[in-house]
Amino acid sequence: MIKTIALLKRKPGLSREEFVEHYEDVHVPLIMKHSTGLNKYVRNHILALAESEEAEYDCITELWYEDMEAFKSSVNVWGTEAGKVIINDENRFIDRSKIVFFMVDERVSD
């Protein structure tokens, strides 16, 4: 399995609630419709530890692919009309200049 992680920050002026609502109700269905090779898609919406704290990021998104070929297939969507639809939607609620993206080697201890 190939696992990637994206750190996402909401656009300035958007509340946390608006960000989560748009992500879950609008963006997730777009990703599920247009992404190829995606096995698992998890959003970890960050909660502030204290009432007055603002987290550096609003969501840690995890995406799993069967193998490198599936990951590359998914990346290739960005150059298509479907990819443009996804990017246009991201521009509505994500500060794309703050996105941090990783491919990781997950290790799990039981």
Secondary structure, 3 states (H helix, E strand, C coil): CEEEEEEECECCCCCHHHHHHHHHHHHHHHHHHHCCCEEEEEEEECCCCCCCCCCCCCEEEEEEECCHHHHHHHHHHHHCHHHHHHHHHHHHHECHHHCEEEEECCCCCC
